Amino acid sequence: MQPANTDPQPDRLRQSPSAQASGAGSPAIAVVLKGYPRLSETFIAQELLALERRGFRLQLVSLRHPTDTKRHPIHGEITAPVSYLPEYLYQELPRVWRSWRRARRLPGYRLARRTFLQDLWRDRTPNRIRRFGQACVLAAELPQDVERLYAHFLHTPASVARYAAMMRGLPWCASAHAKDIWTLPDWEKREKLADLDWLVTCTAYGAEHLRGLAPEAGRVGLVYHGLDLSRFAAPAALPAASPEAAARNGSSPAAAVHLLSVGRLVEKKGYDDLLAALAALPPDLHWQLTQIGGGPLAQKLEQQAEELGLSGRISWLGPQAQEAVLAQYRSADLFILASRIARSGDRDGLPNVLMEAQSQGLACLATAVAAIPELIEDGVSGVLVPPEDPAALGRALAGLIADPGLRSRLGRAGEARIRRDFDMHRGIDALDRLLRSGKAHKSAESL
């Protein structure tokens, strides 16, 4: 599958017709992404579309080809050209060879090569070599009008952007999120933060950590993704306020409560804890769970559900486009996310799915981990329990299933908080200012 806005030769970077026509008045920026398009990264797509609408000329550069079989409508609205670097160098050796011959003549190639070798000494992996090869291709093929590189994620996309920016003598900046912050070694974060122009991240939790590694705290800014509320308009009647919802308290099959969870089936999402909590609920409490999202643990979790006797009460829908997810938010009674810190250190930032669910007046039950308490105030705009504690999660679940009035109050408060404090335009305003700020280091902390 290829995005609809890709040209017939998507694997070479070229200046788009719109960029040629619009001239120097609109900043031209190459956005380096790990993969594009991705169902799990709607926050990136909404940002790209908003920047386009503000006049930025974007060239999207992806390290990987898309693997999702579905797309969100927003991907069809983004008109920026998207190009793909060699996913594995051996697959496009002639292109890599031509690019390296061009890149090695660039004024910053020696600095980039020296930096890469220092990194390789500490990270002796094929992945590190691949990133330098991809950077050579990016530096060699980058349109001449590009003024800045902007990487989404501080790990591999930032490595490619960093090496390529050195080769071309361009400023670069980055947006950090979750896994990229918590699984990257501190030495690499320090050195990237010293090289880049500025970095924004989407949680105060992550910003505090990164400011402690930056040469000055002002290089790291806090920019919440927020939601494009035009896509998540409040339903005509909040589900929690409907007569049908008010009658659903789990007391009988006819009053079964519709539970919903949206997330990738990976360790940090804590789905094994959720299954254990569901298995411990009283047998006379009636509920059904819908889970949306795919991932490497899908088979293992479905097997766990079967062993716990839960298979008949869980629908595993796999990855879904945004319209289908929105319909589920609007029909569910309670949203659950049992996030935790994975053994690798990977963890959530502030999951967009929680904001999406709250925007629809859906009460949320989540774990007090990472930046989730920045969004949900326990007992006011949702319920928080400790991570990796199925017993506490089960107790909270049982109480919320049996109390539709509480779900309604939490849903209304969460929806009001989202519309008051998490409109995406505030963050886009901040990015707009930074991306137009020129090559000098700016204080991102003041955003």
VOMARTI-651143 format. One record per residue (C-alpha): x, y, z. Coordinates in steps of 0.001 Angstrom, whole numbers, padded with zeros to 6 digits, always signed. Layout:
BEGIN
XYZ;...
This chain:
BEGIN
+000000+000000+000000;+001235+003459-000871;-000165+006785+000335;-002391+008478-002210;-000142+011532-002342;+003029+009642-003253;+004535+010252-006677;+005332+007416-009127;+008924+007230-007823;+008500+007668-004063;+011969+006426-003173;+013765+009567-004342;+013491+012938-002669;+012490+015785-004949;+011102+019274-004650;+007325+019221-004955;+005507+021382-007521;+003793+023275-004698;+007176+024035-003151;+008500+025359-006471;+005433+027558-006939;+005187+029020-003454;+008692+030477-003371;+010798+031477-000409;+008010+032973+001697;+007010+029634+003247;+009651+027685+005200;+010664+024406+003526;+011194+021621+006062;+012080+017952+005690;+010211+015933+008321;+011980+012657+009142;+009605+009923+010302;+010129+006332+011348;+007198+005127+009240;+004441+006814+007272;+001499+006603+007301;+000779+004809+010576;-002571+004217+012250;-000974+004496+015683;+000459+007981+015050;-002566+010181+014410;-000948+012884+016557;+001799+013210+013934;-000661+013284+011054;-002757+016030+012654;+000393+018084+013219;+001571+017667+009606;-001788+018735+008211;-001976+021755+010522;+001545+022899+009548;+000695+022508+005874;-002365+024680+006349;-000151+027358+007909;+001962+027543+004788;+004912+025309+005646;+006313+023421+002660;+006884+019918+003982;+008869+017055+002494;+008049+013849+004391;+010915+011372+004642;+010154+007926+006036;+012672+005333+007201;+010152+002542+006635;+007418+001718+004180;+003865+001498+005551;+002641-001819+006904;-000908-000930+008001;-003594-002084+005597;-005910+000766+006607;-005473+004523+006689;-007066+007390+008570;-008939+009991+006488;-006456+012651+007583;-003670+010922+005638;-005575+011590+002439;-005767+015303+003289;-002008+015743+003668;-000573+016857+000310;+003143+016908+001168;+005235+014538-000967;+006475+011492+000915;+009689+009671+000053;+011156+006484+001469;+014790+005962+002355;+016243+002474+001814;+014696+000431+004599;+017630-001983+004397;+020747-000787+002616;+021371-004036+000733;+017969-003740-000947;+018987-000560-002781;+022748-000782-003072;+023080+001274-006298;+021102+004128-004734;+023118+003954-001517;+026404+003876-003454;+025471+006900-005607;+024321+008803-002551;+027467+008046-000565;+029649+009275-003457;+027719+012542-003451;+027502+012842+000332;+031242+012357+000884;+031864+015558-001110;+029590+017616+001123;+031386+020038+003476;+030017+018446+006635;+030603+014820+005685;+033790+014416+007739;+032085+015716+010877;+029112+013409+010294;+031371+010407+009659;+033411+011111+012800;+030226+011460+014863;+028831+008238+013403;+032020+006293+014218;+031938+007574+017808;+028325+006433+018059;+029106+003082+016454;+031868+002423+018985;+029256+002624+021750;+026382+001066+019801;+027860-001684+017638;+024695-002710+015843;+023619-003056+012199;+020904-000522+012989;+023535+002169+013607;+025213+001460+010260;+021850+001512+008507;+021052+004956+009932;+024293+006417+008576;+023602+004917+005146;+020087+006364+005198;+021527+009737+006214;+023860+009678+003204;+020862+009110+000935;+018894+011866+002657;+021789+014351+002452;+022477+013537-001204;+018856+013713-002379;+017487+016502-000192;+015994+019322-002310;+018145+022441-002236;+015360+024642-000897;+015019+022694+002391;+015984+024976+005272;+015674+022648+008248;+015304+018993+009227;+012686+018078+011812;+012686+014546+013265;+009737+012902+014948;+011179+010632+017669;+014565+011057+019320;+015906+007584+018498;+016388+006379+014901;+014723+009268+012991;+016788+011777+014977;+019984+009821+014219;+019312+010017+010481;+018359+013697+010698;+021428+014503+012798;+023970+012898+010456;+022280+014348+007349;+022055+017831+008888;+025765+017724+009643;+026564+016750+006064;+024412+019527+004621;+025190+022167+007234;+021519+022590+008129;+019845+023177+011490;+017775+020335+012862;+015237+019917+015611;+013131+017100+017000;+009952+016049+018726;+010294+013351+021397;+007432+011189+022605;+007703+008058+024770;+009683+004962+023794;+012348+007115+022168;+012926+008961+025445;+012985+006029+027813;+014854+003360+025839;+017639+005556+024433;+020886+005612+026464;+021617+008853+028285;+024863+009462+026387;+022974+009525+023103;+020237+011804+024425;+022863+014230+025797;+024769+014413+022531;+021686+014846+020366;+020362+017546+022688;+023703+019324+022413;+023596+019230+018594;+019992+020067+017783;+018492+023522+017632;+015563+022728+019924;+013383+019820+020991;+009761+019636+022046;+008142+016799+023911;+004516+016056+024703;+004597+015582+028489;+005952+017477+031477;+007198+014100+032723;+009389+013663+029641;+010403+017325+029489;+011787+017256+033034;+013922+014223+032227;+015284+015673+028982;+016000+019099+030487;+018236+017351+032972;+020321+016016+030065;+020349+019115+027842;+023198+021656+027875;+020596+024219+028948;+017033+023589+030041;+015663+026121+027576;+016476+023865+024662;+013586+021535+025628;+009972+022693+025371;+006690+021171+026499;+004088+021004+023721;+001045+018820+024324;-000243+017239+021121;-003824+017869+022077;-006675+016946+019761;-008079+018366+016587;-011475+018897+018147;-013080+019393+014744;-012509+015654+014255;-013623+014795+017779;-016678+016969+018070;-018857+016314+021075;-021645+013889+020184;-025170+015291+020181;-025810+013447+023450;-022967+012151+025564;-023140+008344+025796;-022888+008446+029566;-025974+010675+029722;-028245+008531+027563;-031100+006569+029187;-029640+003330+027843;-026254+004033+029423;-027871+005008+032710;-029472+001569+032881;-026261-000360+032229;-024895-001409+035615;-023824-004996+034965;-026653-006478+036996;-027974-008637+034154;-027096-009635+030591;-029482-006934+029350;-027597-004370+031452;-024101-005537+030438;-021541-002729+030469;-019566-002113+027268;-015867-001770+028114;-013393-000430+025533;-009622-000370+025290;-007535+000953+022403;-003812+000325+022268;-001041-001688+020709;-000672-005217+022047;+002754-004654+023564;+004122-005069+027081;+003842-001431+028162;+000066-001404+027591;-000476-003914+030405;-003140-006020+028723;-002161-009091+030728;-002931-007088+033888;-006278-006060+032443;-007177-009661+031644;-006239-010734+035176;-008407-007940+036604;-011364-008934+034435;-011023-012576+035470;-011271-011545+039141;-014567-009659+038725;-017633-011166+040419;-019183-013798+038138;-022607-012162+038364;-021271-008848+037007;-022053-008603+033290;-019709-006875+030865;-018260-007101+027354;-014826-005796+026314;-013860-004522+022875;-010137-004194+022218;-008781-002237+019224;-005153-002472+018157;-002657-005017+016927;+000804-006001+018012;+003238-008829+018703;+001438-010060+021838;-001915-010616+020124;-001777-014423+020071;-000385-014663+023589;-003093-012396+025010;-005912-014188+023220;-004581-017447+024635;-004470-015922+028124;-008065-014768+027738;-009116-018271+026712;-007326-019847+029682;-009080-017391+032017;-012474-018234+030527;-012945-014743+029074;-012915-015442+025334;-016673-015154+024892;-016721-011715+026489;-013894-010077+024513;-013879-008888+020900;-010358-008401+019494;-010883-006066+016527;-007262-005435+015579;-006144-002103+014074;-008987+000145+012949;-009307+003438+011078;-010235+006535+013036;-013917+006538+012045;-014378+003027+013480;-012535+003932+016680;-014642+007061+017100;-017822+005004+016739;-016597+002701+019518;-015857+005652+021829;-019408+006849+021300;-021037+003516+022055;-018890+002379+025010;-019604+002894+028719;-016063+002840+030112;-012572+003163+028639;-009673+001257+030222;-005909+001538+029742;-003637-000462+032074;-000293+001076+031039;+002929+000209+032852;+006694+000510+032447;+008036-002344+030327;+011155-004264+031295;+013068-002403+028548;+012143+000923+030162;+009608+001673+027434;+006493+003442+028656;+003664+005633+027443;+003840+009387+027308;+000335+010791+027425;-001697+008342+025330;-003794+010089+022724;-006471+007426+023059;-007271+008709+026560;-007810+012216+025219;-009895+010873+022353;-012081+008824+024693;-012578+011758+027064;-013474+014063+024179;-016527+011842+023652;-017634+012020+027279;-016419+008491+027965;-015312+007811+031540;-011701+006575+031737;-009972+004164+034081;-006184+004183+033739;-002972+003628+035651;-001009+006387+037373;+002122+005912+035290;+004263+008211+033146;+002329+011375+032171;-001200+010001+032520;-001766+011983+035785;-001108+015156+033752;-004401+014444+032005;-006567+012564+034506;-007228+013843+038014;-008172+010791+040065;-011780+010838+041143;-012493+014079+039268;-011958+013557+035535;-011341+009815+035649;-010024+007078+037923;-006368+006156+038379;-004949+002989+039979;-001341+001878+040515;+000300+000170+037542;+000890-003608+037592;-001781-004079+040251;-004589-006246+038780;-006359-006396+042158;-006642-002598+042389;-007645-002419+038740;-010326-005058+039333;-011768-003220+042330;-011977+000017+040358;-013534-001811+037422;-016190-003440+039585;-017121-000110+041147;-017363+001726+037821;-019287-001046+036099;-021910-000981+038863;-022205+002811+039046;-023443+004465+035818;-023951+007752+037659;-020263+007928+038562;-019293+007059+034991;-021519+009888+033758;-019969+012458+036127;-016412+011427+035265;-017202+011426+031553;-018618+014960+031638;-015648+016268+033650;-013115+014600+031342;-014818+015971+028247;-014820+019501+029696;-011103+019233+030562;-010171+018149+027041;-012076+020985+025402;-010635+023530+027827;-006972+022478+027986;-006098+020098+025161;-007061+021786+021909;-004206+021017+019496;-004002+024577+018154;-002108+025761+021217;+000675+023306+020446;+000639+024117+016723;+001043+027814+017585;+004188+026935+019566;+005620+024768+016774;+004865+027465+014223;+006927+029979+016206;+009839+027593+016647;+009946+026411+013042;+010043+030010+011815;+012713+031015+014322;+015758+030592+012065;+019019+028832+012797;+019818+030329+016182;+019057+028391+019356;+015798+029582+020836;+014276+029129+024262;+011792+026309+023823;+011225+026145+027570;+009208+029378+027509;+006480+027876+025300;
